[in-house]
Amino acid sequence: MSKLFIGGLSWHTTNESLREAFSPYGNVEEATVATDRETGRSRGFGFVKFSTEEEAENAMAELNEKELDGRTVRIDKATERGGGGGR
């Protein structure tokens, strides 16, 4: 999978700054900071999707446990969320 989970983001990190931080490692198709639906404030994590698995792995190797916007970020491969909340 070419999508990464980025944890430990600064409250000041934006979609654009996340994209800028990861773009040197490959073609970023999507960069999203998760925000609270009510307040619009960052939830401290986000996702970055690359064109290829190789680009994602390279970015993870280079940026995991590195500083971004004053905070040390943790990077993992994103896992697909299971659909629906069945009983």
PDB file of N, CA, C and O in Angstrom:
ATOM      1  N   MET A   1       0.837  -1.187   0.000  1.00  0.00           N
ATOM      2  CA  MET A   1       0.000   0.000   0.000  1.00  0.00           C
ATOM      3  C   MET A   1       0.878   1.245   0.000  1.00  0.00           C
ATOM      4  O   MET A   1       1.931   1.272   0.637  1.00  0.00           O
ATOM      5  N   SER A   2       0.446   2.254  -0.705  1.00  0.00           N
ATOM      6  CA  SER A   2       1.249   3.467  -0.835  1.00  0.00           C
ATOM      7  C   SER A   2       0.753   4.604   0.051  1.00  0.00           C
ATOM      8  O   SER A   2       1.123   5.760  -0.152  1.00  0.00           O
ATOM      9  N   LYS A   3      -0.094   4.272   1.048  1.00  0.00           N
ATOM     10  CA  LYS A   3      -0.635   5.301   1.939  1.00  0.00           C
ATOM     11  C   LYS A   3       0.011   5.165   3.313  1.00  0.00           C
ATOM     12  O   LYS A   3       0.111   4.068   3.862  1.00  0.00           O
ATOM     13  N   LEU A   4       0.450   6.305   3.860  1.00  0.00           N
ATOM     14  CA  LEU A   4       1.119   6.321   5.149  1.00  0.00           C
ATOM     15  C   LEU A   4       0.287   7.050   6.195  1.00  0.00           C
ATOM     16  O   LEU A   4      -0.392   8.033   5.897  1.00  0.00           O
ATOM     17  N   PHE A   5       0.354   6.550   7.426  1.00  0.00           N
ATOM     18  CA  PHE A   5      -0.231   7.221   8.582  1.00  0.00           C
ATOM     19  C   PHE A   5       0.881   8.051   9.217  1.00  0.00           C
ATOM     20  O   PHE A   5       1.975   7.543   9.463  1.00  0.00           O
ATOM     21  N   ILE A   6       0.601   9.329   9.482  1.00  0.00           N
ATOM     22  CA  ILE A   6       1.590  10.218  10.095  1.00  0.00           C
ATOM     23  C   ILE A   6       1.032  10.640  11.449  1.00  0.00           C
ATOM     24  O   ILE A   6       0.031  11.354  11.507  1.00  0.00           O
ATOM     25  N   GLY A   7       1.666  10.208  12.539  1.00  0.00           N
ATOM     26  CA  GLY A   7       1.207  10.534  13.879  1.00  0.00           C
ATOM     27  C   GLY A   7       2.121  11.543  14.554  1.00  0.00           C
ATOM     28  O   GLY A   7       3.285  11.684  14.181  1.00  0.00           O
ATOM     29  N   GLY A   8       1.593  12.240  15.543  1.00  0.00           N
ATOM     30  CA  GLY A   8       2.381  13.204  16.302  1.00  0.00           C
ATOM     31  C   GLY A   8       2.533  14.548  15.623  1.00  0.00           C
ATOM     32  O   GLY A   8       3.475  15.286  15.913  1.00  0.00           O
ATOM     33  N   LEU A   9       1.616  14.881  14.719  1.00  0.00           N
ATOM     34  CA  LEU A   9       1.711  16.155  14.003  1.00  0.00           C
ATOM     35  C   LEU A   9       1.453  17.340  14.931  1.00  0.00           C
ATOM     36  O   LEU A   9       0.691  17.247  15.894  1.00  0.00           O
ATOM     37  N   SER A  10       2.097  18.433  14.620  1.00  0.00           N
ATOM     38  CA  SER A  10       1.863  19.695  15.310  1.00  0.00           C
ATOM     39  C   SER A  10       0.449  20.167  15.000  1.00  0.00           C
ATOM     40  O   SER A  10      -0.100  19.854  13.944  1.00  0.00           O
ATOM     41  N   TRP A  11      -0.141  20.925  15.930  1.00  0.00           N
ATOM     42  CA  TRP A  11      -1.465  21.504  15.688  1.00  0.00           C
ATOM     43  C   TRP A  11      -1.404  22.481  14.513  1.00  0.00           C
ATOM     44  O   TRP A  11      -2.433  22.794  13.913  1.00  0.00           O
ATOM     45  N   HIS A  12      -0.200  22.965  14.181  1.00  0.00           N
ATOM     46  CA  HIS A  12      -0.041  23.961  13.128  1.00  0.00           C
ATOM     47  C   HIS A  12       0.206  23.358  11.742  1.00  0.00           C
ATOM     48  O   HIS A  12       0.226  24.088  10.751  1.00  0.00           O
ATOM     49  N   THR A  13       0.390  22.052  11.661  1.00  0.00           N
ATOM     50  CA  THR A  13       0.627  21.406  10.369  1.00  0.00           C
ATOM     51  C   THR A  13      -0.648  21.448   9.526  1.00  0.00           C
ATOM     52  O   THR A  13      -1.733  21.119  10.005  1.00  0.00           O
ATOM     53  N   THR A  14      -0.501  21.856   8.268  1.00  0.00           N
ATOM     54  CA  THR A  14      -1.633  21.930   7.341  1.00  0.00           C
ATOM     55  C   THR A  14      -1.495  20.861   6.266  1.00  0.00           C
ATOM     56  O   THR A  14      -0.453  20.216   6.150  1.00  0.00           O
ATOM     57  N   ASN A  15      -2.545  20.678   5.485  1.00  0.00           N
ATOM     58  CA  ASN A  15      -2.473  19.742   4.357  1.00  0.00           C
ATOM     59  C   ASN A  15      -1.310  20.122   3.446  1.00  0.00           C
ATOM     60  O   ASN A  15      -0.559  19.258   2.994  1.00  0.00           O
ATOM     61  N   GLU A  16      -1.166  21.424   3.179  1.00  0.00           N
ATOM     62  CA  GLU A  16      -0.113  21.886   2.265  1.00  0.00           C
ATOM     63  C   GLU A  16       1.283  21.669   2.842  1.00  0.00           C
ATOM     64  O   GLU A  16       2.177  21.224   2.122  1.00  0.00           O
ATOM     65  N   SER A  17       1.490  21.970   4.117  1.00  0.00           N
ATOM     66  CA  SER A  17       2.824  21.785   4.700  1.00  0.00           C
ATOM     67  C   SER A  17       3.164  20.299   4.805  1.00  0.00           C
ATOM     68  O   SER A  17       4.331  19.922   4.703  1.00  0.00           O
ATOM     69  N   LEU A  18       2.153  19.455   5.008  1.00  0.00           N
ATOM     70  CA  LEU A  18       2.378  18.010   5.027  1.00  0.00           C
ATOM     71  C   LEU A  18       2.808  17.540   3.641  1.00  0.00           C
ATOM     72  O   LEU A  18       3.745  16.752   3.508  1.00  0.00           O
ATOM     73  N   ARG A  19       2.118  18.026   2.612  1.00  0.00           N
ATOM     74  CA  ARG A  19       2.482  17.697   1.228  1.00  0.00           C
ATOM     75  C   ARG A  19       3.915  18.140   0.914  1.00  0.00           C
ATOM     76  O   ARG A  19       4.692  17.388   0.326  1.00  0.00           O
ATOM     77  N   GLU A  20       4.246  19.354   1.308  1.00  0.00           N
ATOM     78  CA  GLU A  20       5.590  19.889   1.046  1.00  0.00           C
ATOM     79  C   GLU A  20       6.678  19.065   1.720  1.00  0.00           C
ATOM     80  O   GLU A  20       7.743  18.850   1.143  1.00  0.00           O
ATOM     81  N   ALA A  21       6.414  18.602   2.939  1.00  0.00           N
ATOM     82  CA  ALA A  21       7.406  17.819   3.675  1.00  0.00           C
ATOM     83  C   ALA A  21       7.677  16.466   3.027  1.00  0.00           C
ATOM     84  O   ALA A  21       8.797  15.959   3.084  1.00  0.00           O
ATOM     85  N   PHE A  22       6.648  15.882   2.409  1.00  0.00           N
ATOM     86  CA  PHE A  22       6.781  14.539   1.849  1.00  0.00           C
ATOM     87  C   PHE A  22       7.085  14.513   0.354  1.00  0.00           C
ATOM     88  O   PHE A  22       7.542  13.492  -0.159  1.00  0.00           O
ATOM     89  N   SER A  23       6.841  15.611  -0.353  1.00  0.00           N
ATOM     90  CA  SER A  23       7.027  15.612  -1.813  1.00  0.00           C
ATOM     91  C   SER A  23       8.452  15.352  -2.284  1.00  0.00           C
ATOM     92  O   SER A  23       8.614  14.848  -3.396  1.00  0.00           O
ATOM     93  N   PRO A  24       9.512  15.665  -1.506  1.00  0.00           N
ATOM     94  CA  PRO A  24      10.850  15.315  -2.002  1.00  0.00           C
ATOM     95  C   PRO A  24      11.077  13.807  -2.165  1.00  0.00           C
ATOM     96  O   PRO A  24      12.044  13.395  -2.806  1.00  0.00           O
ATOM     97  N   TYR A  25      10.201  12.991  -1.595  1.00  0.00           N
ATOM     98  CA  TYR A  25      10.391  11.546  -1.617  1.00  0.00           C
ATOM     99  C   TYR A  25       9.551  10.842  -2.671  1.00  0.00           C
ATOM    100  O   TYR A  25       9.613   9.620  -2.800  1.00  0.00           O
ATOM    101  N   GLY A  26       8.766  11.604  -3.426  1.00  0.00           N
ATOM    102  CA  GLY A  26       7.977  10.992  -4.488  1.00  0.00           C
ATOM    103  C   GLY A  26       6.760  11.830  -4.826  1.00  0.00           C
ATOM    104  O   GLY A  26       6.573  12.926  -4.298  1.00  0.00           O
ATOM    105  N   ASN A  27       5.936  11.297  -5.715  1.00  0.00           N
ATOM    106  CA  ASN A  27       4.725  11.982  -6.161  1.00  0.00           C
ATOM    107  C   ASN A  27       3.613  11.804  -5.120  1.00  0.00           C
ATOM    108  O   ASN A  27       3.033  10.726  -4.992  1.00  0.00           O
ATOM    109  N   VAL A  28       3.329  12.884  -4.381  1.00  0.00           N
ATOM    110  CA  VAL A  28       2.280  12.840  -3.362  1.00  0.00           C
ATOM    111  C   VAL A  28       0.931  13.048  -4.050  1.00  0.00           C
ATOM    112  O   VAL A  28       0.660  14.122  -4.589  1.00  0.00           O
ATOM    113  N   GLU A  29       0.094  12.020  -4.028  1.00  0.00           N
ATOM    114  CA  GLU A  29      -1.237  12.118  -4.631  1.00  0.00           C
ATOM    115  C   GLU A  29      -2.222  12.808  -3.702  1.00  0.00           C
ATOM    116  O   GLU A  29      -3.146  13.487  -4.147  1.00  0.00           O
ATOM    117  N   GLU A  30      -2.009  12.621  -2.393  1.00  0.00           N
ATOM    118  CA  GLU A  30      -2.939  13.186  -1.409  1.00  0.00           C
ATOM    119  C   GLU A  30      -2.210  13.355  -0.083  1.00  0.00           C
ATOM    120  O   GLU A  30      -1.448  12.481   0.332  1.00  0.00           O
ATOM    121  N   ALA A  31      -2.448  14.486   0.581  1.00  0.00           N
ATOM    122  CA  ALA A  31      -1.897  14.732   1.913  1.00  0.00           C
ATOM    123  C   ALA A  31      -3.002  15.394   2.731  1.00  0.00           C
ATOM    124  O   ALA A  31      -3.481  16.473   2.385  1.00  0.00           O
ATOM    125  N   THR A  32      -3.400  14.739   3.817  1.00  0.00           N
ATOM    126  CA  THR A  32      -4.540  15.207   4.589  1.00  0.00           C
ATOM    127  C   THR A  32      -4.240  15.173   6.076  1.00  0.00           C
ATOM    128  O   THR A  32      -3.800  14.151   6.603  1.00  0.00           O
ATOM    129  N   VAL A  33      -4.479  16.292   6.754  1.00  0.00           N
ATOM    130  CA  VAL A  33      -4.404  16.348   8.207  1.00  0.00           C
ATOM    131  C   VAL A  33      -5.820  16.139   8.735  1.00  0.00           C
ATOM    132  O   VAL A  33      -6.746  16.843   8.332  1.00  0.00           O
ATOM    133  N   ALA A  34      -5.988  15.169   9.639  1.00  0.00           N
ATOM    134  CA  ALA A  34      -7.305  14.910  10.223  1.00  0.00           C
ATOM    135  C   ALA A  34      -7.687  16.060  11.147  1.00  0.00           C
ATOM    136  O   ALA A  34      -6.881  16.507  11.964  1.00  0.00           O
ATOM    137  N   THR A  35      -8.927  16.536  11.010  1.00  0.00           N
ATOM    138  CA  THR A  35      -9.392  17.645  11.842  1.00  0.00           C
ATOM    139  C   THR A  35     -10.683  17.268  12.564  1.00  0.00           C
ATOM    140  O   THR A  35     -11.451  16.421  12.107  1.00  0.00           O
ATOM    141  N   ASP A  36     -10.895  17.913  13.688  1.00  0.00           N
ATOM    142  CA  ASP A  36     -12.120  17.733  14.455  1.00  0.00           C
ATOM    143  C   ASP A  36     -13.286  18.316  13.661  1.00  0.00           C
ATOM    144  O   ASP A  36     -13.194  19.440  13.167  1.00  0.00           O
ATOM    145  N   ARG A  37     -14.362  17.579  13.534  1.00  0.00           N
ATOM    146  CA  ARG A  37     -15.508  18.032  12.727  1.00  0.00           C
ATOM    147  C   ARG A  37     -16.144  19.303  13.282  1.00  0.00           C
ATOM    148  O   ARG A  37     -16.612  20.150  12.521  1.00  0.00           O
ATOM    149  N   GLU A  38     -16.160  19.434  14.591  1.00  0.00           N
ATOM    150  CA  GLU A  38     -16.825  20.582  15.199  1.00  0.00           C
ATOM    151  C   GLU A  38     -15.942  21.822  15.278  1.00  0.00           C
ATOM    152  O   GLU A  38     -16.391  22.928  14.979  1.00  0.00           O
ATOM    153  N   THR A  39     -14.688  21.637  15.679  1.00  0.00           N
ATOM    154  CA  THR A  39     -13.811  22.796  15.898  1.00  0.00           C
ATOM    155  C   THR A  39     -12.924  23.111  14.702  1.00  0.00           C
ATOM    156  O   THR A  39     -12.448  24.238  14.568  1.00  0.00           O
ATOM    157  N   GLY A  40     -12.694  22.122  13.823  1.00  0.00           N
ATOM    158  CA  GLY A  40     -11.793  22.312  12.698  1.00  0.00           C
ATOM    159  C   GLY A  40     -10.330  22.226  13.087  1.00  0.00           C
ATOM    160  O   GLY A  40      -9.453  22.397  12.240  1.00  0.00           O
ATOM    161  N   ARG A  41     -10.054  21.961  14.364  1.00  0.00           N
ATOM    162  CA  ARG A  41      -8.683  21.877  14.859  1.00  0.00           C
ATOM    163  C   ARG A  41      -8.058  20.532  14.487  1.00  0.00           C
ATOM    164  O   ARG A  41      -8.743  19.510  14.423  1.00  0.00           O
ATOM    165  N   SER A  42      -6.757  20.551  14.243  1.00  0.00           N
ATOM    166  CA  SER A  42      -6.032  19.334  13.916  1.00  0.00           C
ATOM    167  C   SER A  42      -6.182  18.311  15.033  1.00  0.00           C
ATOM    168  O   SER A  42      -6.204  18.660  16.214  1.00  0.00           O
ATOM    169  N   ARG A  43      -6.284  17.046  14.644  1.00  0.00           N
ATOM    170  CA  ARG A  43      -6.357  15.959  15.626  1.00  0.00           C
ATOM    171  C   ARG A  43      -4.976  15.365  15.877  1.00  0.00           C
ATOM    172  O   ARG A  43      -4.847  14.393  16.622  1.00  0.00           O
ATOM    173  N   GLY A  44      -3.932  15.945  15.256  1.00  0.00           N
ATOM    174  CA  GLY A  44      -2.568  15.514  15.528  1.00  0.00           C
ATOM    175  C   GLY A  44      -2.078  14.344  14.691  1.00  0.00           C
ATOM    176  O   GLY A  44      -1.027  13.771  14.976  1.00  0.00           O
ATOM    177  N   PHE A  45      -2.834  13.987  13.662  1.00  0.00           N
ATOM    178  CA  PHE A  45      -2.377  12.940  12.756  1.00  0.00           C
ATOM    179  C   PHE A  45      -2.905  13.215  11.360  1.00  0.00           C
ATOM    180  O   PHE A  45      -3.797  14.040  11.162  1.00  0.00           O
ATOM    181  N   GLY A  46      -2.334  12.506  10.396  1.00  0.00           N
ATOM    182  CA  GLY A  46      -2.771  12.683   9.022  1.00  0.00           C
ATOM    183  C   GLY A  46      -2.344  11.507   8.164  1.00  0.00           C
ATOM    184  O   GLY A  46      -1.811  10.513   8.658  1.00  0.00           O
ATOM    185  N   PHE A  47      -2.591  11.641   6.864  1.00  0.00           N
ATOM    186  CA  PHE A  47      -2.265  10.587   5.912  1.00  0.00           C
ATOM    187  C   PHE A  47      -1.622  11.196   4.679  1.00  0.00           C
ATOM    188  O   PHE A  47      -1.978  12.294   4.249  1.00  0.00           O
ATOM    189  N   VAL A  48      -0.665  10.463   4.118  1.00  0.00           N
ATOM    190  CA  VAL A  48      -0.033  10.868   2.861  1.00  0.00           C
ATOM    191  C   VAL A  48      -0.077   9.668   1.931  1.00  0.00           C
ATOM    192  O   VAL A  48       0.333   8.566   2.295  1.00  0.00           O
ATOM    193  N   LYS A  49      -0.584   9.898   0.720  1.00  0.00           N
ATOM    194  CA  LYS A  49      -0.660   8.828  -0.275  1.00  0.00           C
ATOM    195  C   LYS A  49       0.298   9.134  -1.416  1.00  0.00           C
ATOM    196  O   LYS A  49       0.263  10.217  -2.000  1.00  0.00           O
ATOM    197  N   PHE A  50       1.151   8.169  -1.725  1.00  0.00           N
ATOM    198  CA  PHE A  50       2.119   8.282  -2.816  1.00  0.00           C
ATOM    199  C   PHE A  50       1.648   7.483  -4.031  1.00  0.00           C
ATOM    200  O   PHE A  50       0.757   6.639  -3.932  1.00  0.00           O
ATOM    201  N   SER A  51       2.258   7.767  -5.164  1.00  0.00           N
ATOM    202  CA  SER A  51       1.926   7.046  -6.399  1.00  0.00           C
ATOM    203  C   SER A  51       2.348   5.587  -6.343  1.00  0.00           C
ATOM    204  O   SER A  51       1.662   4.718  -6.882  1.00  0.00           O
ATOM    205  N   THR A  52       3.483   5.311  -5.687  1.00  0.00           N
ATOM    206  CA  THR A  52       3.992   3.937  -5.646  1.00  0.00           C
ATOM    207  C   THR A  52       4.356   3.528  -4.220  1.00  0.00           C
ATOM    208  O   THR A  52       4.603   4.370  -3.356  1.00  0.00           O
ATOM    209  N   GLU A  53       4.381   2.244  -4.002  1.00  0.00           N
ATOM    210  CA  GLU A  53       4.796   1.660  -2.730  1.00  0.00           C
ATOM    211  C   GLU A  53       6.237   2.044  -2.408  1.00  0.00           C
ATOM    212  O   GLU A  53       6.568   2.343  -1.260  1.00  0.00           O
ATOM    213  N   GLU A  54       7.080   2.034  -3.422  1.00  0.00           N
ATOM    214  CA  GLU A  54       8.497   2.346  -3.243  1.00  0.00           C
ATOM    215  C   GLU A  54       8.690   3.774  -2.705  1.00  0.00           C
ATOM    216  O   GLU A  54       9.509   4.000  -1.814  1.00  0.00           O
ATOM    217  N   GLU A  55       7.934   4.727  -3.253  1.00  0.00           N
ATOM    218  CA  GLU A  55       8.016   6.115  -2.779  1.00  0.00           C
ATOM    219  C   GLU A  55       7.588   6.209  -1.321  1.00  0.00           C
ATOM    220  O   GLU A  55       8.223   6.900  -0.524  1.00  0.00           O
ATOM    221  N   ALA A  56       6.514   5.515  -0.977  1.00  0.00           N
ATOM    222  CA  ALA A  56       6.010   5.539   0.402  1.00  0.00           C
ATOM    223  C   ALA A  56       7.038   4.953   1.363  1.00  0.00           C
ATOM    224  O   ALA A  56       7.277   5.511   2.434  1.00  0.00           O
ATOM    225  N   GLU A  57       7.642   3.842   0.990  1.00  0.00           N
ATOM    226  CA  GLU A  57       8.647   3.210   1.849  1.00  0.00           C
ATOM    227  C   GLU A  57       9.864   4.101   2.011  1.00  0.00           C
ATOM    228  O   GLU A  57      10.434   4.173   3.100  1.00  0.00           O
ATOM    229  N   ASN A  58      10.275   4.780   0.946  1.00  0.00           N
ATOM    230  CA  ASN A  58      11.405   5.695   1.008  1.00  0.00           C
ATOM    231  C   ASN A  58      11.119   6.853   1.973  1.00  0.00           C
ATOM    232  O   ASN A  58      11.960   7.200   2.802  1.00  0.00           O
ATOM    233  N   ALA A  59       9.935   7.440   1.857  1.00  0.00           N
ATOM    234  CA  ALA A  59       9.548   8.545   2.744  1.00  0.00           C
ATOM    235  C   ALA A  59       9.507   8.077   4.195  1.00  0.00           C
ATOM    236  O   ALA A  59       9.964   8.786   5.091  1.00  0.00           O
ATOM    237  N   MET A  60       8.961   6.886   4.427  1.00  0.00           N
ATOM    238  CA  MET A  60       8.874   6.357   5.780  1.00  0.00           C
ATOM    239  C   MET A  60      10.271   6.153   6.363  1.00  0.00           C
ATOM    240  O   MET A  60      10.516   6.478   7.524  1.00  0.00           O
ATOM    241  N   ALA A  61      11.182   5.617   5.557  1.00  0.00           N
ATOM    242  CA  ALA A  61      12.545   5.384   6.021  1.00  0.00           C
ATOM    243  C   ALA A  61      13.267   6.691   6.353  1.00  0.00           C
ATOM    244  O   ALA A  61      14.043   6.751   7.307  1.00  0.00           O
ATOM    245  N   GLU A  62      13.013   7.722   5.572  1.00  0.00           N
ATOM    246  CA  GLU A  62      13.707   8.996   5.753  1.00  0.00           C
ATOM    247  C   GLU A  62      13.103   9.885   6.837  1.00  0.00           C
ATOM    248  O   GLU A  62      13.835  10.617   7.503  1.00  0.00           O
ATOM    249  N   LEU A  63      11.795   9.838   7.027  1.00  0.00           N
ATOM    250  CA  LEU A  63      11.136  10.811   7.907  1.00  0.00           C
ATOM    251  C   LEU A  63      10.619  10.259   9.232  1.00  0.00           C
ATOM    252  O   LEU A  63      10.282  11.040  10.121  1.00  0.00           O
ATOM    253  N   ASN A  64      10.545   8.938   9.393  1.00  0.00           N
ATOM    254  CA  ASN A  64      10.042   8.384  10.648  1.00  0.00           C
ATOM    255  C   ASN A  64      10.937   8.804  11.808  1.00  0.00           C
ATOM    256  O   ASN A  64      12.162   8.711  11.724  1.00  0.00           O
ATOM    257  N   GLU A  65      10.318   9.267  12.890  1.00  0.00           N
ATOM    258  CA  GLU A  65      11.011   9.749  14.090  1.00  0.00           C
ATOM    259  C   GLU A  65      11.836  11.014  13.830  1.00  0.00           C
ATOM    260  O   GLU A  65      12.755  11.323  14.589  1.00  0.00           O
ATOM    261  N   LYS A  66      11.511  11.736  12.770  1.00  0.00           N
ATOM    262  CA  LYS A  66      12.169  13.018  12.470  1.00  0.00           C
ATOM    263  C   LYS A  66      11.233  14.154  12.857  1.00  0.00           C
ATOM    264  O   LYS A  66      10.044  13.939  13.089  1.00  0.00           O
ATOM    265  N   GLU A  67      11.778  15.358  12.924  1.00  0.00           N
ATOM    266  CA  GLU A  67      10.994  16.511  13.332  1.00  0.00           C
ATOM    267  C   GLU A  67      10.295  17.169  12.144  1.00  0.00           C
ATOM    268  O   GLU A  67      10.884  17.366  11.081  1.00  0.00           O
ATOM    269  N   LEU A  68       9.028  17.500  12.356  1.00  0.00           N
ATOM    270  CA  LEU A  68       8.225  18.221  11.367  1.00  0.00           C
ATOM    271  C   LEU A  68       7.415  19.263  12.120  1.00  0.00           C
ATOM    272  O   LEU A  68       6.638  18.916  13.009  1.00  0.00           O
ATOM    273  N   ASP A  69       7.584  20.520  11.783  1.00  0.00           N
ATOM    274  CA  ASP A  69       6.884  21.622  12.468  1.00  0.00           C
ATOM    275  C   ASP A  69       7.082  21.572  13.980  1.00  0.00           C
ATOM    276  O   ASP A  69       6.158  21.843  14.748  1.00  0.00           O
ATOM    277  N   GLY A  70       8.303  21.222  14.398  1.00  0.00           N
ATOM    278  CA  GLY A  70       8.621  21.241  15.825  1.00  0.00           C
ATOM    279  C   GLY A  70       8.214  20.012  16.610  1.00  0.00           C
ATOM    280  O   GLY A  70       8.390  19.983  17.828  1.00  0.00           O
ATOM    281  N   ARG A  71       7.673  18.992  15.951  1.00  0.00           N
ATOM    282  CA  ARG A  71       7.249  17.766  16.632  1.00  0.00           C
ATOM    283  C   ARG A  71       7.876  16.554  15.959  1.00  0.00           C
ATOM    284  O   ARG A  71       8.047  16.533  14.740  1.00  0.00           O
ATOM    285  N   THR A  72       8.219  15.547  16.753  1.00  0.00           N
ATOM    286  CA  THR A  72       8.732  14.293  16.214  1.00  0.00           C
ATOM    287  C   THR A  72       7.557  13.454  15.738  1.00  0.00           C
ATOM    288  O   THR A  72       6.660  13.133  16.517  1.00  0.00           O
ATOM    289  N   VAL A  73       7.565  13.097  14.450  1.00  0.00           N
ATOM    290  CA  VAL A  73       6.448  12.346  13.883  1.00  0.00           C
ATOM    291  C   VAL A  73       6.753  10.853  13.819  1.00  0.00           C
ATOM    292  O   VAL A  73       7.902  10.435  13.685  1.00  0.00           O
ATOM    293  N   ARG A  74       5.693  10.072  13.919  1.00  0.00           N
ATOM    294  CA  ARG A  74       5.769   8.621  13.769  1.00  0.00           C
ATOM    295  C   ARG A  74       5.037   8.248  12.489  1.00  0.00           C
ATOM    296  O   ARG A  74       3.921   8.705  12.241  1.00  0.00           O
ATOM    297  N   ILE A  75       5.673   7.422  11.687  1.00  0.00           N
ATOM    298  CA  ILE A  75       5.083   7.054  10.396  1.00  0.00           C
ATOM    299  C   ILE A  75       4.924   5.542  10.313  1.00  0.00           C
ATOM    300  O   ILE A  75       5.847   4.786  10.614  1.00  0.00           O
ATOM    301  N   ASP A  76       3.745   5.123   9.902  1.00  0.00           N
ATOM    302  CA  ASP A  76       3.451   3.705   9.688  1.00  0.00           C
ATOM    303  C   ASP A  76       2.682   3.575   8.388  1.00  0.00           C
ATOM    304  O   ASP A  76       2.130   4.552   7.880  1.00  0.00           O
ATOM    305  N   LYS A  77       2.650   2.363   7.851  1.00  0.00           N
ATOM    306  CA  LYS A  77       1.787   2.125   6.700  1.00  0.00           C
ATOM    307  C   LYS A  77       0.348   2.211   7.187  1.00  0.00           C
ATOM    308  O   LYS A  77      -0.005   1.654   8.227  1.00  0.00           O
ATOM    309  N   ALA A  78      -0.469   2.909   6.428  1.00  0.00           N
ATOM    310  CA  ALA A  78      -1.880   3.049   6.794  1.00  0.00           C
ATOM    311  C   ALA A  78      -2.597   1.732   6.545  1.00  0.00           C
ATOM    312  O   ALA A  78      -2.286   1.005   5.601  1.00  0.00           O
ATOM    313  N   THR A  79      -3.553   1.443   7.398  1.00  0.00           N
ATOM    314  CA  THR A  79      -4.375   0.250   7.199  1.00  0.00           C
ATOM    315  C   THR A  79      -5.768   0.708   6.805  1.00  0.00           C
ATOM    316  O   THR A  79      -6.263   1.722   7.297  1.00  0.00           O
ATOM    317  N   GLU A  80      -6.382  -0.033   5.933  1.00  0.00           N
ATOM    318  CA  GLU A  80      -7.734   0.305   5.494  1.00  0.00           C
ATOM    319  C   GLU A  80      -8.695   0.084   6.643  1.00  0.00           C
ATOM    320  O   GLU A  80      -8.637  -0.933   7.335  1.00  0.00           O
ATOM    321  N   ARG A  81      -9.570   1.040   6.835  1.00  0.00           N
ATOM    322  CA  ARG A  81     -10.582   0.923   7.870  1.00  0.00           C
ATOM    323  C   ARG A  81     -11.649  -0.051   7.419  1.00  0.00           C
ATOM    324  O   ARG A  81     -12.071  -0.039   6.263  1.00  0.00           O
ATOM    325  N   GLY A  82     -12.084  -0.895   8.342  1.00  0.00           N
ATOM    326  CA  GLY A  82     -13.161  -1.815   8.026  1.00  0.00           C
ATOM    327  C   GLY A  82     -14.453  -1.045   7.800  1.00  0.00           C
ATOM    328  O   GLY A  82     -14.707  -0.047   8.474  1.00  0.00           O
ATOM    329  N   GLY A  83     -15.249  -1.489   6.880  1.00  0.00           N
ATOM    330  CA  GLY A  83     -16.486  -0.787   6.578  1.00  0.00           C
ATOM    331  C   GLY A  83     -17.564  -1.029   7.616  1.00  0.00           C
ATOM    332  O   GLY A  83     -17.567  -2.054   8.298  1.00  0.00           O
ATOM    333  N   GLY A  84     -18.467  -0.092   7.729  1.00  0.00           N
ATOM    334  CA  GLY A  84     -19.662  -0.221   8.559  1.00  0.00           C
ATOM    335  C   GLY A  84     -19.426  -0.603  10.001  1.00  0.00           C
ATOM    336  O   GLY A  84     -18.380  -1.162  10.330  1.00  0.00           O
ATOM    337  N   GLY A  85     -20.351  -0.320  10.839  1.00  0.00           N
ATOM    338  CA  GLY A  85     -20.253  -0.689  12.241  1.00  0.00           C
ATOM    339  C   GLY A  85     -21.309  -1.711  12.590  1.00  0.00           C
ATOM    340  O   GLY A  85     -22.170  -1.449  13.431  1.00  0.00           O
ATOM    341  N   GLY A  86     -21.262  -2.860  11.967  1.00  0.00           N
ATOM    342  CA  GLY A  86     -22.265  -3.895  12.178  1.00  0.00           C
ATOM    343  C   GLY A  86     -22.344  -4.358  13.623  1.00  0.00           C
ATOM    344  O   GLY A  86     -21.487  -4.032  14.444  1.00  0.00           O
ATOM    345  N   ARG A  87     -23.375  -5.114  13.915  1.00  0.00           N
ATOM    346  CA  ARG A  87     -23.562  -5.593  15.294  1.00  0.00           C
ATOM    347  C   ARG A  87     -23.188  -7.026  15.434  1.00  0.00           C
ATOM    348  O   ARG A  87     -23.285  -7.586  16.526  1.00  0.00           O
TER     349      ARG A  87
END
